[in-house]
């Protein structure tokens, strides 16, 4: 489980603070990620969970994809208004040397010459799709650029993961802070002063402290008012029925080859790695269904 706290910083800055430590550790185990892949996927997972919590409608859905030229290639996180998410990564085994500063090279693993893709499904005929280029591969900066240029919403975003090569994830989380149109010059100045000396986000997340205390350490120049807290989790909505529909798309010929050669098929969900078995009777039913297409 994780926790998202919604609060006000001063009077005109809304902030969402997320502690996703357990969620990122669960994703690490499911996808067996390397430390740098854990850091990259954990940052993306955290961001998507917050973005999901920012959705307005109960039936809305958001998909965040980070697609770069690095070895990871692509990360996809689907989020719901509850803040719950499911995640997948193209190459979980990426292994890069640390940066000269001794940090995990997330930017190198993600790469540049790519894009941030945000898909919001509001249940209408066509979803809203927003795009912007990757500017650093560090995820937080890329999303801040996306919000500023694709949604005209200046945002302060910090994301972090402490991932040890052997031990489990020690801390993971982040925050989104967005100012309101009528924010005063004094509040802007206070925010800028706090940002200039802000400590690392993963270190703050790892503290034994309340969300209010953590936010006050991040933003000491303005009062913090907690509005709500929400439990969030890593989840998956896969089912044998959904995987059946995916199998049908391969076509009757391919299904008959599976039936004749193997008498069965097995598919794994890319998000949770759960295996679904299709026996001979299942394949015959799928062949019949494919004939009706």
N, C-alpha and C positions, 0 to 999 in steps of 0.2 A: 504494500500500500504506500501511497504518497500523500502529501498534503499541499493544497494550494490555499494561500491566504490572500484575500482581497482587502486592500487598505487604501486610505488616502494619506498622501504625504503633503502636509500643509492643507490648503483648501482646494487646490486646483490641479493636483497630480494624482492620478489613479495608478496603483501599482498592484501587480500580481506576483507574489513570492511563492515559489514551488520548491518543496523538498521531495526529490524523486529518487533518493538513494536506493531504497528497496526495489523500486521499479527498474532502475538501470541495472542493478545486480541480477534481477530476474532475467532481464533481456540478455545480459552477458552470458548467463548459464544456458539459456535457450539456444542462442546463436553461436556460443563458444567463441566469443570475440577476443581478439588480441587487445592489449592495453590501449593502443592508439585508436583502434576501431571502437572499443568500448567508450572512449572519451568522445569520439565524433558522434556515435549513435546516441549516447546519453544526452549530449547537448541538444540534438535534434528532437529526441523524445521529449525532453523537458519543454522545449519551445512549443512543440505541437500540443502538449497537454494544456499549457497556458492558453494557446490560441483556440483550442477547443472550448475551454471554459469561457472564452470571450464571445462565443457564438450566442445568438439571441434566441433562436427557435429550438424547441425541444427535439425536433426531428432533423435538425441541420447536421451536416457532417463535413469535416475538413480533412483534406489530404495535403500533407507537406512533403515535398520531394526536394532533396538536395542532390543535384546531379553535376558532378565535376569531372575533370580529366585525370584525377588522381587514381590510385589503385583501388580505392573503395568503389569508385564509379557512381554508385547511387545508393541513397537511403530514402526509404518511404515510411512515413508515419501517418496513420489514419487516426483521427481524434473525433470524439463525440462531445456534445455540450456538457456532459458530466465531467469532462477532463480525462476520462479513460482513453487509453490509446492501444494500438497494436503497431508493431514495428517490424521492418525487415531491412536487410543490408545485402548488397551484391557480393562483396568480398569481406567476410568477417575476420580473415586471417592476415590482413595487412600488417606488415612488420617493418617499421622504419626506425632509424636511429633518432635519438632525442635531439632537440634543437641545441645550439651552443649554450642556451640559457638553462639547459637541463630539463626542458619540458617536452611533453609528448607532442610530436609534430602533426597535429590535427590538420593544419593547413596543407601540409605536404600530402597527407593521406587523402584528403578531399580533393585537392587540386583546384585550379582555376579554369578559365575558358568554359565555364559551365553556367548553370542558372539555378535560382530558387524558383520553384513552382508551387503555388498555393491554389488548391481547388476547393471551392466552397459549394457544397451541394445543398441547396435550399428546398429541394423537392420539386423544383420547377422543371421545365422541359430541358433546359440546358444549364449546367453549373457555371458559376463564375470562375474564371481562370486568370490568375495574376502571375506575372513573371518578372524577374529582374536578374541581372547578371551577378555571379559570385564576385565579390570584391576582395575577399581575403581567404576564404575557405575555413575561417574560424567559426562559422555558423552565426554567432551573435552579431558580428558586424554585417554579415550578409543579410540577416533579417532586418536589422535596423535600416539598411539601405533600401530593402524591399518596402518596408512600411513608409519610408520618407518619399520614395519615388513612384511606387505603384498605388499607394493608398493615401498619399498626402497626409500621413499621420506621423509626425516626428516622435520617435520612441527611443528610450534608453533601455538597452537590453544587455544583460549579463548572463552567461551560461557557463557552468563549470562541472568537471567530473574529476575526482581523485581516483585514478585507476592504477592499482599496483600490479606488477607482472605476475605475482603469485596469489596474493590475497584477494578477497572480494572487494567490491567497490566501497570505499570508505565514506565518500560523500558525493552527492550529485544534486544539482538544482540550479536555480536561476531566478531572474525576475524580469518582468516587462513593466516599464513605467511610461505613462503617456500623459502629457499635459493637456489641459483643457484650454479652449480659445481665450478665456478671460483671465488667464494667469497673469499675475502682476510682475513687473520688472524685478521687484524685490525677491519674489519666490524663484524666479528664473536664476537670479544671482546666487541664491542659497543652494539651489540644485547644482549649479555649475561648480560651486565651491566644494560641495560634497563629492561630486564625481571626480574632481581633481585629486582627491586624497582617498578615494574609495578602496577598501581592502579587497583581496581576491574573494570572489563569490563562493567558491567551494570551501574555503576556510570558514566563512561565516555560516554556511549551511551545516558544517560539521560541528558547530558549537552546541553545547548542552544549554540551550536557551529557548525562550518562547519566540514565536514568529514576530511579535511586537518588538522584542529585544533585538532580534536579528535585523529587522528593518531600521531600528533606531541607530544601530551600529553602521548601517549602510548610508543612512540619511540623518546624520546628527544635527544638521542645521535647521530642520523643520519638524514640527510635531507629527506623530504617527497616530492615525485612528483606524483601528481594525474594524472592517465592515462585515466580513464573513470568512469562514474557513470551510474547506471541502476536502473530503477524502477522495483520492483518485487511485486508479490501479492500471496495471498492464493486463490486457484482456484480448480476446479474439472472438469474432463472430462466425468463424468457419463452421461448416457442417458438411455431412456427406452429400446432402442435396446440392449445395453450392459447388462442390467438387465434381458432382455428376454433370452439372451444366457445363463445366469446363471441359470434361472429357467428351461430351457430345460435340463440342466445337472442333475436335480433331477430325471428325468425319467418319462416315460409315466404313470406308476402306481400312482406315487405321484401326478402328475398333474391331473389325473382323480379324485383322492380323493379330491383335492382342489375344482374341478368343482362340484362334487356331494355334498360335505358337505357345502362349503361356497359360491359357485358361483362366487368367486372372490379371489384375492390375493393382498397383498401389501408388497413391499420390500423397505427397506431403504438403501441408499448408506452409507457404513461405513465411508467414508471420509467426506462427507458434510451433512449427515443426511437427504437429500432430499428424500421424499417418492414418490414411483411410484406405481400407481394403475393398476391392471390388472383385467378387467371385464370378464364376461362369454365368450364373443366373443374372447377376447385375449387368454383366457385359451384354448379354442377350437383350435385356430391357433397354439398355442404352442404344443398341443398334436399332431397335424398333423406334425409339424416340428420334434418332437421327434421320430416319427415313421420312419422318413427318415434317422435317425442316424445309 
